[in-house]
């Protein structure tokens, strides 16, 4: 099949992870009303938020021109791996784009991921960082205005500005490196995430669950595709609360040392 036709026919599921930050989530969701390529569905992967988040999701769903689903689990610490797996199981698309609920996107976000999608690869997106003094006002309108973004760059309100200009004709980088793996902006074919059994739910607490997934993707035979000027999101500032546990470090080290790409505690539970 012609690659262009295949992309046109592809059903895209966008999965957005969130926890108790309704104002940020609303900013992120609003950006999906202005995509040049609408998703087949949008799934909120909620790691135990309260009722205010549900109100935001329900309000957005009532006006969205595509299905919106709210997948929730009880909050028992940071369990991004588990809630993403629940959302992946709920998804019905051919292709999955992961995004975090503090990352605002421009109108080309979905079309960029889809245009770069290729069998044998997963896509690692990039981030522009929105600073504290600009986060409260930042919306999808800023993400779609080069004039606003350049002004913000000149006044020190955003960083990582080397990703600022969209240049689709620049070729992507392809490699098998674990450097700069971030599931806050990542995409892959659903058949591939199912083949490796999703995220490893042994990861509890912040960090390394995405690097461990990438490690198993590589063992499965995939490579990473990175474009510095496409599929870029805008990460809103929030207080850092990132302490990487020894347990998560150990799990990643074990995965790197292993030849196995299928995790036992993932989308399905492998008998001991």
Buried (B, 14 or more C-beta within 10 A) or exposed (E): EEEEEEBEEBEBBBBBBBBBBBEBBBBBBBBBBBBEBBBBBBBBBBBBBEEEBBEBBEEBBEEBEBEBBBBBBEBEEBBBBBBBBBBBEBBEBBBBBBBBBBBBBBBBBBBBBBBBBBEEBBBBBBBBBBBEEBBEEBBBBBBBBEEBBBEBBEEEBBBBBEBBEBEBEEEBEEEEEBEEBBBBBBBBBBEBBBBBBBBBBBBBBBBBBBBBBBBBBBBBEBBBBBBBBBBBBBBBBEEEEEEEBEEBEEBBEBBBEEEEBBBBBBBEEEEE
